[in-house]
Amino acid sequence: MTDPAGPEQAPTRLRRAKREAIEVAGLRVFGRLGYTRASVDLIAEEAGVSTRTIYNHFENKLQLFSAVLVASATRVADAFVQQVDASFSSADPSTGLLVLAQAIVAHRAHFPEHFALVRRISAETDQFPLETIDAWLEAGPRRVRAAIVTRLQQLGHEGYLTITDPQAAARHFVTLVNSERLTNPDGGSPPSDKEIAANVHAFLHGYGKPSS
């Protein structure tokens, strides 16, 4: 049967599907084993393709890793920005900050394989050229941070917050939101809704404008 998309589009679609399968497998294997221990053979097995197919798409393991990292970071940042844009309002500072905090917690919870990979990067930073790290930061963390900064500045412009250094304020906010995860000796568990609300209140106590 003739492909309804046309004879030239079918191979293109198949090639794209194989590349996506390779990137998904790469995310899993790199996140599970780290860059050094992961091999192209293992990724090929996970993806259900041959190693030759992988080398048809990527020159080497580092190029594959970089593509996987940037693609995954882009998905995570896209989801964060979309969640914030859909729900954020500057009409009330507590509600606006709660939306930001919930988005920070959610994007970690919804993308465990990505953050497993990020933890591996922290342990193997010396394995990667600076351009790989910079491409990842540009695709993901810097976009997320910029979205947080923008919303904090918006609350500042509305007269709810006093912010002289938006970047520092964003760092403080993210640290507060993740404080239970960072200080809990058991680790791993995300903060509860009650804890998120308490962290938002603490941030407002530090950055909120005093009542006249």
Secondary structure, DSSP 8 states (H G I E B T S, - for coil): ---TT-TTHHHHHHHHHHHHHHHHHHHHHHHHHHHHH--HHHHHHHHTS-HHHHHHH-SSHHHHHHHHHHHHHHHHHHHHHHHHHHH--SSSHHHHHHHHHHHHHHHHHH-HHHHHHHHHHHHSGGGS-HHHHHHHHHHTHHHHHHHHHHHHHHHHHTTSB--S-HHHHHHHHHHHHTHHHHH-TT------HHHHHHHHHHHHHHHB----
